Amino acid sequence: MLDRPALEVEDGLRARLLASRVQDREARVTRIGAHRADYAIRDRVTGRSAQISSSGQQKTLLVGIILSHAAIVAAHHGAPPALLLDEPLVHLDDPHRHALLQALEAMQAPVMMSGTDVEDFKGLSAAASRICVRDNALHS
């Protein structure tokens, strides 16, 4: 795949997904797709593999990929995509947590984040809305 143009790879994947749809539906599993791929991710600065990185370092790499993709989508479509981030602040140290919150705010994208520790969100601006789930009800 590395030696083929991206559009050719996408077209091939689309054709394979379409061809396997009936069998996948019967088997109740999708056998082809990105969820079946393993990625070899390295920190650009240190060269360290994500495989041997700490949880916080892995989270930083993953968030970097998500934000980079969002920037590409924004450049292509003229507006940033909505982001749904499940506990993005977990495992991040204070500097990385602060940097992520600043980056998200700078994107001017609709962002919904989950988390269990209200202290993690203390760096959010006043523009952010908070919704807490307590006693099976939503509270602002």
The first five atom37 places (N, CA, C, CB, O) and aatype in JSON, in Angstrom:
{
  "aatype": [12, 10, 3, 1, 14, 0, 10, 6, 19, 6, 3, 7, 10, 1, 0, 1, 10, 10, 0, 15, 1, 19, 5, 3, 1, 6, 0, 1, 19, 16, 1, 9, 7, 0, 8, 1, 0, 3, 18, 0, 9, 1, 3, 1, 19, 16, 7, 1, 15, 0, 5, 9, 15, 15, 15, 7, 5, 5, 11, 16, 10, 10, 19, 7, 9, 9, 10, 15, 8, 0, 0, 9, 19, 0, 0, 8, 8, 7, 0, 14, 14, 0, 10, 10, 10, 3, 6, 14, 10, 19, 8, 10, 3, 3, 14, 8, 1, 8, 0, 10, 10, 5, 0, 10, 6, 0, 12, 5, 0, 14, 19, 12, 12, 15, 7, 16, 3, 19, 6, 3, 13, 11, 7, 10, 15, 0, 0, 0, 15, 1, 9, 4, 19, 1, 3, 2, 0, 10, 8, 15],
  "atom_mask": [
    [1, 1, 1, 1, 1],
    [1, 1, 1, 1, 1],
    [1, 1, 1, 1, 1],
    [1, 1, 1, 1, 1],
    [1, 1, 1, 1, 1],
    [1, 1, 1, 1, 1],
    [1, 1, 1, 1, 1],
    [1, 1, 1, 1, 1],
    [1, 1, 1, 1, 1],
    [1, 1, 1, 1, 1],
    [1, 1, 1, 1, 1],
    [1, 1, 1, 0, 1],
    [1, 1, 1, 1, 1],
    [1, 1, 1, 1, 1],
    [1, 1, 1, 1, 1],
    [1, 1, 1, 1, 1],
    [1, 1, 1, 1, 1],
    [1, 1, 1, 1, 1],
    [1, 1, 1, 1, 1],
    [1, 1, 1, 1, 1],
    [1, 1, 1, 1, 1],
    [1, 1, 1, 1, 1],
    [1, 1, 1, 1, 1],
    [1, 1, 1, 1, 1],
    [1, 1, 1, 1, 1],
    [1, 1, 1, 1, 1],
    [1, 1, 1, 1, 1],
    [1, 1, 1, 1, 1],
    [1, 1, 1, 1, 1],
    [1, 1, 1, 1, 1],
    [1, 1, 1, 1, 1],
    [1, 1, 1, 1, 1],
    [1, 1, 1, 0, 1],
    [1, 1, 1, 1, 1],
    [1, 1, 1, 1, 1],
    [1, 1, 1, 1, 1],
    [1, 1, 1, 1, 1],
    [1, 1, 1, 1, 1],
    [1, 1, 1, 1, 1],
    [1, 1, 1, 1, 1],
    [1, 1, 1, 1, 1],
    [1, 1, 1, 1, 1],
    [1, 1, 1, 1, 1],
    [1, 1, 1, 1, 1],
    [1, 1, 1, 1, 1],
    [1, 1, 1, 1, 1],
    [1, 1, 1, 0, 1],
    [1, 1, 1, 1, 1],
    [1, 1, 1, 1, 1],
    [1, 1, 1, 1, 1],
    [1, 1, 1, 1, 1],
    [1, 1, 1, 1, 1],
    [1, 1, 1, 1, 1],
    [1, 1, 1, 1, 1],
    [1, 1, 1, 1, 1],
    [1, 1, 1, 0, 1],
    [1, 1, 1, 1, 1],
    [1, 1, 1, 1, 1],
    [1, 1, 1, 1, 1],
    [1, 1, 1, 1, 1],
    [1, 1, 1, 1, 1],
    [1, 1, 1, 1, 1],
    [1, 1, 1, 1, 1],
    [1, 1, 1, 0, 1],
    [1, 1, 1, 1, 1],
    [1, 1, 1, 1, 1],
    [1, 1, 1, 1, 1],
    [1, 1, 1, 1, 1],
    [1, 1, 1, 1, 1],
    [1, 1, 1, 1, 1],
    [1, 1, 1, 1, 1],
    [1, 1, 1, 1, 1],
    [1, 1, 1, 1, 1],
    [1, 1, 1, 1, 1],
    [1, 1, 1, 1, 1],
    [1, 1, 1, 1, 1],
    [1, 1, 1, 1, 1],
    [1, 1, 1, 0, 1],
    [1, 1, 1, 1, 1],
    [1, 1, 1, 1, 1],
    [1, 1, 1, 1, 1],
    [1, 1, 1, 1, 1],
    [1, 1, 1, 1, 1],
    [1, 1, 1, 1, 1],
    [1, 1, 1, 1, 1],
    [1, 1, 1, 1, 1],
    [1, 1, 1, 1, 1],
    [1, 1, 1, 1, 1],
    [1, 1, 1, 1, 1],
    [1, 1, 1, 1, 1],
    [1, 1, 1, 1, 1],
    [1, 1, 1, 1, 1],
    [1, 1, 1, 1, 1],
    [1, 1, 1, 1, 1],
    [1, 1, 1, 1, 1],
    [1, 1, 1, 1, 1],
    [1, 1, 1, 1, 1],
    [1, 1, 1, 1, 1],
    [1, 1, 1, 1, 1],
    [1, 1, 1, 1, 1],
    [1, 1, 1, 1, 1],
    [1, 1, 1, 1, 1],
    [1, 1, 1, 1, 1],
    [1, 1, 1, 1, 1],
    [1, 1, 1, 1, 1],
    [1, 1, 1, 1, 1],
    [1, 1, 1, 1, 1],
    [1, 1, 1, 1, 1],
    [1, 1, 1, 1, 1],
    [1, 1, 1, 1, 1],
    [1, 1, 1, 1, 1],
    [1, 1, 1, 1, 1],
    [1, 1, 1, 1, 1],
    [1, 1, 1, 1, 1],
    [1, 1, 1, 0, 1],
    [1, 1, 1, 1, 1],
    [1, 1, 1, 1, 1],
    [1, 1, 1, 1, 1],
    [1, 1, 1, 1, 1],
    [1, 1, 1, 1, 1],
    [1, 1, 1, 1, 1],
    [1, 1, 1, 1, 1],
    [1, 1, 1, 0, 1],
    [1, 1, 1, 1, 1],
    [1, 1, 1, 1, 1],
    [1, 1, 1, 1, 1],
    [1, 1, 1, 1, 1],
    [1, 1, 1, 1, 1],
    [1, 1, 1, 1, 1],
    [1, 1, 1, 1, 1],
    [1, 1, 1, 1, 1],
    [1, 1, 1, 1, 1],
    [1, 1, 1, 1, 1],
    [1, 1, 1, 1, 1],
    [1, 1, 1, 1, 1],
    [1, 1, 1, 1, 1],
    [1, 1, 1, 1, 1],
    [1, 1, 1, 1, 1],
    [1, 1, 1, 1, 1],
    [1, 1, 1, 1, 1]
  ],
  "atom_positions": [
    [[0.8, -1.19, 0.0], [0.0, 0.0, 0.0], [0.85, 1.27, 0.0], [-0.91, -0.01, 1.18], [0.42, 2.3, -0.51]],
    [[2.02, 1.18, 0.56], [2.84, 2.38, 0.7], [3.31, 2.93, -0.65], [4.04, 2.08, 1.56], [3.63, 4.11, -0.76]],
    [[3.34, 2.09, -1.66], [3.84, 2.55, -2.96], [2.7, 2.94, -3.91], [4.7, 1.47, -3.59], [2.95, 3.23, -5.08]],
    [[1.46, 2.93, -3.41], [0.31, 3.29, -4.24], [-0.26, 4.63, -3.79], [-0.78, 2.19, -4.17], [-0.15, 4.99, -2.62]],
    [[-0.86, 5.38, -4.71], [-1.5, 6.64, -4.33], [-2.64, 6.4, -3.33], [-2.04, 7.36, -5.59], [-3.31, 5.37, -3.39]],
    [[-2.84, 7.34, -2.43], [-3.84, 7.2, -1.37], [-5.24, 6.95, -1.94], [-3.87, 8.45, -0.49], [-5.98, 6.12, -1.41]],
    [[-5.6, 7.64, -3.01], [-6.93, 7.45, -3.59], [-7.11, 6.03, -4.12], [-7.17, 8.46, -4.71], [-8.2, 5.47, -4.03]],
    [[-6.06, 5.48, -4.66], [-6.13, 4.1, -5.15], [-6.33, 3.13, -3.98], [-4.84, 3.74, -5.94], [-7.12, 2.19, -4.08]],
    [[-5.63, 3.36, -2.9], [-5.79, 2.52, -1.71], [-7.21, 2.64, -1.17], [-4.76, 2.92, -0.61], [-7.84, 1.64, -0.84]],
    [[-7.72, 3.88, -1.08], [-9.09, 4.09, -0.59], [-10.11, 3.4, -1.48], [-9.4, 5.58, -0.49], [-11.03, 2.76, -0.98]],
    [[-9.95, 3.53, -2.79], [-10.88, 2.88, -3.71], [-10.84, 1.37, -3.56], [-10.55, 3.27, -5.16], [-11.88, 0.72, -3.6]],
    [[-9.64, 0.81, -3.38], [-9.51, -0.63, -3.18], [-10.18, -1.08, -1.9], [0.0, 0.0, 0.0], [-10.86, -2.11, -1.87]],
    [[-9.98, -0.33, -0.84], [-10.61, -0.66, 0.44], [-12.12, -0.58, 0.33], [-10.11, 0.27, 1.55], [-12.84, -1.45, 0.83]],
    [[-12.61, 0.47, -0.31], [-14.06, 0.63, -0.5], [-14.64, -0.56, -1.26], [-14.37, 1.95, -1.25], [-15.7, -1.07, -0.89]],
    [[-13.96, -1.01, -2.3], [-14.43, -2.16, -3.09], [-14.42, -3.43, -2.25], [-13.56, -2.34, -4.35], [-15.36, -4.23, -2.32]],
    [[-13.37, -3.64, -1.46], [-13.3, -4.83, -0.61], [-14.38, -4.82, 0.46], [-11.92, -4.93, 0.05], [-14.98, -5.86, 0.76]],
    [[-14.65, -3.65, 1.04], [-15.71, -3.55, 2.05], [-17.07, -3.86, 1.44], [-15.73, -2.15, 2.68], [-17.87, -4.58, 2.03]],
    [[-17.33, -3.31, 0.26], [-18.59, -3.57, -0.42], [-18.74, -5.05, -0.76], [-18.7, -2.73, -1.7], [-19.82, -5.62, -0.58]],
    [[-17.67, -5.67, -1.24], [-17.72, -7.08, -1.62], [-17.93, -8.0, -0.42], [-16.44, -7.48, -2.34], [-18.49, -9.08, -0.56]],
    [[-17.48, -7.59, 0.76], [-17.58, -8.45, 1.94], [-18.8, -8.15, 2.81], [-16.33, -8.31, 2.78], [-18.99, -8.77, 3.86]],
    [[-19.63, -7.2, 2.38], [-20.74, -6.75, 3.22], [-21.7, -7.89, 3.59], [-21.51, -5.65, 2.5], [-22.09, -8.01, 4.76]],
    [[-22.09, -8.71, 2.65], [-23.05, -9.78, 2.93], [-22.46, -10.79, 3.92], [-23.47, -10.49, 1.61], [-23.11, -11.17, 4.89]],
    [[-21.22, -11.23, 3.66], [-20.58, -12.18, 4.56], [-20.36, -11.58, 5.95], [-19.24, -12.65, 3.96], [-20.53, -12.26, 6.96]],
    [[-19.99, -10.32, 6.0], [-19.78, -9.66, 7.29], [-21.08, -9.57, 8.07], [-19.18, -8.27, 7.1], [-21.1, -9.77, 9.29]],
    [[-22.16, -9.26, 7.38], [-23.46, -9.16, 8.05], [-23.86, -10.52, 8.61], [-24.55, -8.65, 7.07], [-24.34, -10.62, 9.74]],
    [[-23.65, -11.57, 7.83], [-23.98, -12.92, 8.31], [-23.09, -13.33, 9.48], [-23.84, -13.93, 7.16], [-23.56, -13.96, 10.43]],
    [[-21.83, -12.98, 9.42], [-20.89, -13.34, 10.49], [-20.98, -12.39, 11.68], [-19.45, -13.36, 9.95], [-20.43, -12.66, 12.74]],
    [[-21.68, -11.26, 11.49], [-21.84, -10.22, 12.53], [-20.49, -9.65, 12.97], [-22.58, -10.8, 13.75], [-20.28, -9.35, 14.14]],
    [[-19.6, -9.51, 12.0], [-18.29, -8.93, 12.26], [-17.77, -8.31, 10.97], [-17.29, -10.01, 12.81], [-18.02, -8.83, 9.88]],
    [[-17.06, -7.22, 11.09], [-16.43, -6.6, 9.92], [-14.98, -7.09, 9.9], [-16.51, -5.02, 9.97], [-14.19, -6.78, 10.79]],
    [[-14.65, -7.83, 8.86], [-13.33, -8.47, 8.8], [-12.28, -7.63, 8.11], [-13.44, -9.78, 8.11], [-11.09, -7.96, 8.15]],
    [[-12.7, -6.54, 7.46], [-11.76, -5.69, 6.73], [-11.93, -4.26, 7.25], [-12.0, -5.77, 5.18], [-13.06, -3.8, 7.44]],
    [[-10.82, -3.57, 7.46], [-10.93, -2.16, 7.85], [-9.8, -1.72, 8.76], [0.0, 0.0, 0.0], [-8.96, -2.51, 9.17]],
    [[-9.82, -0.44, 9.07], [-8.76, 0.15, 9.89], [-8.71, -0.45, 11.29], [-8.94, 1.65, 9.98], [-7.64, -0.49, 11.91]],
    [[-9.84, -0.93, 11.79], [-9.87, -1.53, 13.13], [-9.06, -2.83, 13.2], [-11.31, -1.79, 13.56], [-8.78, -3.33, 14.28]],
    [[-8.7, -3.36, 12.05], [-7.9, -4.59, 12.0], [-6.42, -4.31, 11.82], [-8.39, -5.47, 10.88], [-5.61, -5.24, 11.74]],
    [[-6.05, -3.06, 11.75], [-4.66, -2.69, 11.48], [-3.92, -2.38, 12.77], [-4.59, -1.49, 10.53], [-4.5, -1.88, 13.74]],
    [[-2.65, -2.67, 12.77], [-1.77, -2.26, 13.85], [-0.94, -1.09, 13.33], [-0.86, -3.44, 14.34], [-0.46, -1.11, 12.2]],
    [[-0.78, -0.09, 14.16], [-0.01, 1.08, 13.77], [1.29, 1.13, 14.56], [-0.83, 2.36, 13.99], [1.3, 0.86, 15.77]],
    [[2.34, 1.46, 13.89], [3.63, 1.67, 14.56], [3.81, 3.18, 14.69], [4.83, 1.0, 13.74], [4.13, 3.87, 13.73]],
    [[3.6, 3.67, 15.89], [3.66, 5.11, 16.14], [4.89, 5.42, 16.95], [2.38, 5.61, 16.86], [5.21, 4.73, 17.92]],
    [[5.58, 6.47, 16.56], [6.78, 6.93, 17.27], [6.66, 8.41, 17.56], [8.06, 6.65, 16.45], [6.06, 9.17, 16.79]],
    [[7.22, 8.81, 18.68], [7.3, 10.22, 19.01], [8.29, 10.87, 18.06], [7.73, 10.44, 20.5], [9.43, 10.42, 17.93]],
    [[7.86, 11.92, 17.39], [8.71, 12.57, 16.39], [9.97, 13.17, 17.01], [7.92, 13.66, 15.67], [11.02, 13.17, 16.38]],
    [[9.86, 13.68, 18.22], [10.99, 14.35, 18.86], [11.99, 13.35, 19.42], [10.5, 15.27, 19.97], [13.2, 13.47, 19.19]],
    [[11.5, 12.35, 20.16], [12.4, 11.41, 20.83], [12.67, 10.16, 20.02], [11.83, 11.02, 22.17], [13.67, 9.48, 20.26]],
    [[11.8, 9.84, 19.08], [11.93, 8.59, 18.33], [11.42, 7.38, 19.09], [0.0, 0.0, 0.0], [11.49, 6.26, 18.58]],
    [[10.92, 7.6, 20.31], [10.44, 6.49, 21.15], [9.16, 5.9, 20.59], [10.21, 6.97, 22.6], [8.25, 6.64, 20.2]],
    [[9.09, 4.6, 20.55], [7.91, 3.89, 20.08], [6.79, 4.01, 21.11], [8.23, 2.41, 19.8], [7.04, 3.99, 22.31]],
    [[5.57, 4.14, 20.63], [4.42, 4.18, 21.54], [4.32, 2.89, 22.33], [3.12, 4.42, 20.75], [3.83, 2.89, 23.46]],
    [[4.79, 1.81, 21.75], [4.72, 0.5, 22.39], [5.47, 0.47, 23.72], [5.27, -0.56, 21.46], [5.08, -0.26, 24.63]],
    [[6.54, 1.25, 23.84], [7.33, 1.24, 25.08], [7.16, 2.53, 25.88], [8.81, 1.03, 24.76], [7.89, 2.77, 26.84]],
    [[6.19, 3.35, 25.49], [5.95, 4.61, 26.16], [5.0, 4.43, 27.34], [5.39, 5.64, 25.18], [4.26, 3.45, 27.4]],
    [[5.02, 5.38, 28.25], [4.1, 5.35, 29.39], [2.68, 5.64, 28.91], [4.53, 6.39, 30.47], [2.49, 6.04, 27.76]],
    [[1.71, 5.42, 29.77], [0.31, 5.71, 29.42], [0.13, 7.17, 29.04], [-0.62, 5.35, 30.58], [-0.58, 7.48, 28.09]],
    [[0.77, 8.07, 29.79], [0.67, 9.49, 29.48], [1.3, 9.83, 28.15], [0.0, 0.0, 0.0], [0.76, 10.65, 27.39]],
    [[2.43, 9.21, 27.84], [3.09, 9.46, 26.56], [2.24, 8.91, 25.41], [4.51, 8.82, 26.54], [2.14, 9.54, 24.36]],
    [[1.64, 7.73, 25.6], [0.77, 7.16, 24.59], [-0.45, 8.05, 24.36], [0.33, 5.75, 24.98], [-0.86, 8.28, 23.22]],
    [[-1.02, 8.56, 25.45], [-2.19, 9.44, 25.34], [-1.82, 10.71, 24.58], [-2.75, 9.79, 26.75], [-2.59, 11.19, 23.75]],
    [[-0.63, 11.25, 24.86], [-0.16, 12.45, 24.18], [-0.02, 12.19, 22.68], [1.18, 12.93, 24.77], [-0.41, 13.03, 21.86]],
    [[0.53, 11.04, 22.31], [0.67, 10.7, 20.89], [-0.7, 10.57, 20.22], [1.47, 9.39, 20.73], [-0.92, 11.08, 19.12]],
    [[-1.61, 9.88, 20.89], [-2.95, 9.67, 20.34], [-3.69, 10.99, 20.16], [-3.75, 8.73, 21.24], [-4.29, 11.24, 19.12]],
    [[-3.64, 11.84, 21.17], [-4.3, 13.14, 21.08], [-3.68, 13.97, 19.96], [-4.22, 13.89, 22.44], [-4.38, 14.69, 19.25]],
    [[-2.37, 13.88, 19.8], [-1.71, 14.58, 18.7], [-2.21, 14.13, 17.35], [0.0, 0.0, 0.0], [-2.41, 14.96, 16.45]],
    [[-2.43, 12.85, 17.19], [-2.97, 12.32, 15.93], [-4.38, 12.84, 15.7], [-2.96, 10.76, 15.94], [-4.72, 13.26, 14.6]],
    [[-5.2, 12.82, 16.74], [-6.59, 13.29, 16.63], [-6.63, 14.77, 16.27], [-7.36, 13.05, 17.95], [-7.39, 15.17, 15.39]],
    [[-5.82, 15.59, 16.95], [-5.81, 17.02, 16.66], [-5.26, 17.31, 15.26], [-5.0, 17.76, 17.72], [-5.74, 18.22, 14.58]],
    [[-4.26, 16.55, 14.84], [-3.71, 16.73, 13.49], [-4.76, 16.4, 12.44], [-2.46, 15.85, 13.29], [-4.91, 17.12, 11.45]],
    [[-5.47, 15.32, 12.66], [-6.53, 14.94, 11.72], [-7.63, 16.01, 11.7], [-7.14, 13.56, 12.1], [-8.13, 16.36, 10.63]],
    [[-7.99, 16.52, 12.85], [-9.0, 17.57, 12.91], [-8.54, 18.81, 12.15], [-9.32, 17.93, 14.38], [-9.34, 19.47, 11.49]],
    [[-7.26, 19.14, 12.25], [-6.73, 20.29, 11.52], [-6.8, 20.06, 10.01], [-5.28, 20.58, 11.94], [-7.1, 20.99, 9.26]],
    [[-6.53, 18.85, 9.57], [-6.62, 18.52, 8.15], [-8.06, 18.64, 7.67], [-6.08, 17.1, 7.88], [-8.32, 19.21, 6.61]],
    [[-8.99, 18.11, 8.45], [-10.41, 18.2, 8.1], [-10.84, 19.66, 8.04], [-11.28, 17.42, 9.13], [-11.55, 20.06, 7.12]],
    [[-10.41, 20.45, 9.03], [-10.77, 21.87, 9.05], [-10.23, 22.6, 7.82], [-10.24, 22.54, 10.32], [-10.93, 23.41, 7.22]],
    [[-9.0, 22.31, 7.44], [-8.4, 22.94, 6.26], [-9.13, 22.55, 4.99], [-6.92, 22.57, 6.14], [-9.3, 23.37, 4.09]],
    [[-9.56, 21.31, 4.91], [-10.24, 20.81, 3.71], [-11.67, 21.32, 3.6], [-10.24, 19.29, 3.72], [-12.13, 21.67, 2.51]],
    [[-12.39, 21.37, 4.73], [-13.8, 21.72, 4.71], [-14.09, 23.16, 5.13], [-14.56, 20.8, 5.61], [-15.23, 23.63, 5.01]],
    [[-13.07, 23.86, 5.61], [-13.28, 25.25, 6.01], [-13.83, 25.42, 7.41], [0.0, 0.0, 0.0], [-14.08, 26.55, 7.84]],
    [[-14.02, 24.33, 8.12], [-14.51, 24.39, 9.5], [-14.02, 23.14, 10.22], [-16.09, 24.5, 9.55], [-13.91, 22.07, 9.63]],
    [[-13.71, 23.28, 11.5], [-13.23, 22.11, 12.25], [-14.36, 21.12, 12.52], [-12.58, 22.55, 13.57], [-15.52, 21.51, 12.62]],
    [[-14.02, 19.85, 12.64], [-15.04, 18.86, 12.95], [-15.4, 18.9, 14.43], [-14.55, 17.45, 12.56], [-14.64, 19.42, 15.25]],
    [[-16.55, 18.37, 14.75], [-16.92, 18.19, 16.16], [-16.06, 17.05, 16.71], [-18.47, 17.89, 16.33], [-15.85, 16.04, 16.04]],
    [[-15.59, 17.22, 17.93], [-14.75, 16.21, 18.56], [-15.44, 15.65, 19.79], [-13.38, 16.79, 18.93], [-15.95, 16.4, 20.62]],
    [[-15.46, 14.36, 19.92], [-15.97, 13.67, 21.1], [-14.79, 12.92, 21.7], [-17.17, 12.71, 20.76], [-14.32, 11.94, 21.12]],
    [[-14.32, 13.37, 22.85], [-13.11, 12.82, 23.46], [-13.47, 12.19, 24.8], [-12.04, 13.91, 23.64], [-13.9, 12.87, 25.72]],
    [[-13.28, 10.9, 24.89], [-13.59, 10.16, 26.11], [-12.38, 10.18, 27.04], [-14.0, 8.7, 25.79], [-11.36, 9.55, 26.75]],
    [[-12.49, 10.9, 28.12], [-11.45, 11.04, 29.14], [-10.07, 11.38, 28.54], [-11.35, 9.76, 29.94], [-9.1, 10.68, 28.8]],
    [[-10.0, 12.45, 27.76], [-8.72, 12.79, 27.13], [-7.66, 13.29, 28.1], [-8.94, 13.82, 26.07], [-6.47, 13.28, 27.78]],
    [[-8.07, 13.71, 29.29], [-7.13, 14.3, 30.23], [-6.5, 13.27, 31.17], [-7.81, 15.36, 31.04], [-5.55, 13.57, 31.89]],
    [[-7.05, 12.06, 31.17], [-6.52, 11.0, 32.03], [-5.1, 10.64, 31.55], [-7.45, 9.74, 32.01], [-4.86, 10.55, 30.35]],
    [[-4.21, 10.44, 32.47], [-2.81, 10.05, 32.24], [-1.93, 11.2, 31.78], [-2.76, 8.96, 31.22], [-0.72, 11.01, 31.6]],
    [[-2.5, 12.4, 31.57], [-1.67, 13.52, 31.15], [-1.18, 14.28, 32.38], [-2.46, 14.46, 30.2], [-1.92, 14.47, 33.35]],
    [[0.07, 14.72, 32.33], [0.58, 15.57, 33.41], [0.03, 16.98, 33.21], [2.16, 15.58, 33.43], [-0.57, 17.27, 32.17]],
    [[0.23, 17.85, 34.19], [-0.34, 19.19, 34.14], [0.04, 19.98, 32.89], [0.08, 19.97, 35.36], [-0.83, 20.58, 32.26]],
    [[1.33, 20.0, 32.5], [1.67, 20.77, 31.28], [0.95, 20.25, 30.02], [3.17, 20.73, 31.05], [0.49, 21.05, 29.2]],
    [[0.86, 18.93, 29.87], [0.2, 18.38, 28.69], [-1.32, 18.59, 28.77], [0.51, 16.87, 28.55], [-1.96, 18.84, 27.75]],
    [[-1.89, 18.49, 29.96], [-3.32, 18.75, 30.14], [-3.63, 20.19, 29.74], [-3.75, 18.47, 31.62], [-4.58, 20.45, 29.0]],
    [[-2.83, 21.11, 30.24], [-3.02, 22.53, 29.92], [-2.86, 22.78, 28.42], [-2.02, 23.41, 30.72], [-3.66, 23.5, 27.82]],
    [[-1.86, 22.18, 27.82], [-1.62, 22.35, 26.38], [-2.79, 21.81, 25.56], [-0.31, 21.64, 25.96], [-3.19, 22.42, 24.56]],
    [[-3.34, 20.67, 25.97], [-4.48, 20.1, 25.25], [-5.68, 21.03, 25.34], [-4.83, 18.71, 25.8], [-6.34, 21.29, 24.33]],
    [[-5.98, 21.52, 26.53], [-7.13, 22.4, 26.68], [-6.95, 23.68, 25.86], [-7.34, 22.75, 28.16], [-7.91, 24.16, 25.26]],
    [[-5.74, 24.22, 25.83], [-5.47, 25.41, 25.0], [-5.64, 25.1, 23.52], [-4.04, 25.95, 25.27], [-6.23, 25.88, 22.77]],
    [[-5.12, 23.96, 23.09], [-5.22, 23.57, 21.67], [-6.68, 23.38, 21.27], [-4.43, 22.27, 21.41], [-7.09, 23.81, 20.18]],
    [[-7.47, 22.76, 22.12], [-8.88, 22.54, 21.81], [-9.62, 23.88, 21.72], [-9.54, 21.64, 22.88], [-10.45, 24.08, 20.84]],
    [[-9.31, 24.77, 22.63], [-9.97, 26.08, 22.6], [-9.56, 26.87, 21.35], [-9.61, 26.89, 23.87], [-10.39, 27.55, 20.74]],
    [[-8.3, 26.77, 20.97], [-7.81, 27.49, 19.79], [-8.44, 26.97, 18.49], [-6.28, 27.38, 19.7], [-8.58, 27.72, 17.53]],
    [[-8.82, 25.69, 18.47], [-9.44, 25.12, 17.28], [-10.81, 25.71, 16.99], [-9.57, 23.62, 17.43], [-11.27, 25.7, 15.85]],
    [[-11.44, 26.23, 18.01], [-12.8, 26.77, 17.88], [-13.74, 25.74, 17.28], [-12.79, 28.04, 17.03], [-14.58, 26.06, 16.43]],
    [[-13.6, 24.51, 17.74], [-14.45, 23.41, 17.29], [-15.41, 23.04, 18.42], [-13.6, 22.19, 16.86], [-15.1, 23.25, 19.59]],
    [[-16.55, 22.49, 18.07], [-17.4, 21.95, 19.13], [-16.72, 20.7, 19.71], [-18.83, 21.61, 18.6], [-16.38, 19.77, 18.97]],
    [[-16.52, 20.69, 21.01], [-15.81, 19.59, 21.67], [-16.63, 19.11, 22.85], [-14.4, 20.02, 22.13], [-17.1, 19.91, 23.66]],
    [[-16.81, 17.82, 22.94], [-17.44, 17.23, 24.11], [-16.42, 16.27, 24.72], [-18.79, 16.49, 23.74], [-15.92, 15.37, 24.05]],
    [[-16.12, 16.49, 25.99], [-15.14, 15.64, 26.68], [-15.82, 15.01, 27.89], [-13.88, 16.46, 27.12], [-16.66, 15.62, 28.54]],
    [[-15.44, 13.79, 28.17], [-15.91, 13.15, 29.39], [-14.75, 13.08, 30.38], [-16.48, 11.72, 29.1], [-13.59, 13.17, 30.0]],
    [[-15.11, 12.92, 31.63], [-14.09, 12.78, 32.66], [-14.75, 12.57, 34.01], [0.0, 0.0, 0.0], [-15.91, 12.92, 34.21]],
    [[-14.0, 11.99, 34.91], [-14.56, 11.71, 36.23], [-14.01, 12.62, 37.31], [-14.29, 10.28, 36.59], [-14.55, 12.64, 38.42]],
    [[-12.95, 13.36, 37.02], [-12.34, 14.24, 38.01], [-12.5, 15.69, 37.58], [-10.84, 13.89, 38.2], [-11.86, 16.14, 36.63]],
    [[-13.35, 16.42, 38.27], [-13.64, 17.8, 37.91], [-12.39, 18.67, 37.94], [-14.7, 18.38, 38.85], [-12.31, 19.66, 37.21]],
    [[-11.41, 18.32, 38.75], [-10.17, 19.08, 38.83], [-9.41, 19.08, 37.5], [-9.28, 18.51, 39.93], [-8.72, 20.05, 37.18]],
    [[-9.53, 18.01, 36.74], [-8.85, 17.93, 35.44], [-9.31, 19.04, 34.49], [-9.1, 16.56, 34.8], [-8.56, 19.44, 33.6]],
    [[-10.52, 19.52, 34.68], [-11.11, 20.49, 33.77], [-10.97, 21.93, 34.25], [-12.56, 20.16, 33.57], [-11.55, 22.84, 33.66]],
    [[-10.22, 22.14, 35.32], [-10.12, 23.48, 35.9], [-9.48, 24.49, 34.95], [-9.32, 23.43, 37.19], [-9.65, 25.7, 35.13]],
    [[-8.75, 24.03, 33.94], [-8.11, 24.95, 33.0], [-9.0, 25.42, 31.88], [0.0, 0.0, 0.0], [-8.57, 26.21, 31.04]],
    [[-10.24, 24.95, 31.84], [-11.16, 25.37, 30.78], [-11.58, 26.81, 30.98], [-12.39, 24.46, 30.74], [-11.67, 27.3, 32.1]],
    [[-11.82, 27.48, 29.88], [-12.24, 28.88, 29.95], [-13.7, 28.95, 30.39], [-12.04, 29.59, 28.59], [-14.4, 27.94, 30.48]],
    [[-14.13, 30.17, 30.66], [-15.51, 30.39, 31.06], [-16.48, 30.09, 29.92], [-15.7, 31.84, 31.54], [-17.68, 29.93, 30.15]],
    [[-15.97, 30.01, 28.68], [-16.82, 29.73, 27.54], [-17.31, 28.28, 27.52], [-16.08, 30.04, 26.25], [-18.26, 27.94, 26.82]],
    [[-16.66, 27.42, 28.29], [-17.02, 26.01, 28.31], [-18.24, 25.78, 29.18], [-15.84, 25.16, 28.8], [-18.42, 26.42, 30.22]],
    [[-19.07, 24.86, 28.75], [-20.23, 24.44, 29.55], [-19.88, 23.13, 30.22], [-21.52, 24.31, 28.67], [-19.2, 22.28, 29.65]],
    [[-20.36, 22.98, 31.43], [-20.13, 21.73, 32.16], [-21.45, 21.07, 32.47], [-19.34, 21.99, 33.47], [-22.41, 21.72, 32.91]],
    [[-21.49, 19.78, 32.23], [-22.67, 18.99, 32.56], [-22.19, 17.83, 33.41], [-23.42, 18.49, 31.27], [-21.3, 17.08, 33.02]],
    [[-22.79, 17.68, 34.56], [-22.43, 16.59, 35.47], [-23.59, 15.6, 35.54], [-22.08, 17.13, 36.88], [-24.75, 15.99, 35.54]],
    [[-23.25, 14.34, 35.59], [-24.25, 13.3, 35.78], [-24.2, 12.91, 37.25], [-24.02, 12.06, 34.83], [-23.17, 12.43, 37.73]],
    [[-25.31, 13.11, 37.95], [-25.38, 12.79, 39.36], [-26.79, 12.28, 39.66], [-25.01, 14.03, 40.25], [-27.78, 12.9, 39.26]],
    [[-26.87, 11.19, 40.35], [-28.18, 10.6, 40.71], [-29.05, 10.38, 39.48], [-28.93, 11.51, 41.71], [-30.24, 10.68, 39.48]],
    [[-28.43, 9.86, 38.43], [-29.13, 9.55, 37.18], [-29.78, 10.76, 36.5], [-30.18, 8.52, 37.44], [-30.76, 10.62, 35.78]],
    [[-29.21, 11.94, 36.74], [-29.74, 13.15, 36.12], [-28.59, 14.05, 35.69], [-30.68, 13.9, 37.08], [-27.49, 13.98, 36.24]],
    [[-28.87, 14.9, 34.7], [-27.88, 15.85, 34.22], [-28.0, 17.15, 35.01], [-28.05, 16.12, 32.69], [-29.11, 17.64, 35.25]],
    [[-26.87, 17.71, 35.4], [-26.83, 18.97, 36.15], [-25.8, 19.89, 35.51], [-26.5, 18.72, 37.66], [-24.73, 19.44, 35.09]],
    [[-26.12, 21.19, 35.43], [-25.13, 22.12, 34.88], [-24.4, 22.84, 35.98], [-25.79, 23.14, 33.96], [-23.53, 23.66, 35.71]]
  ]
}
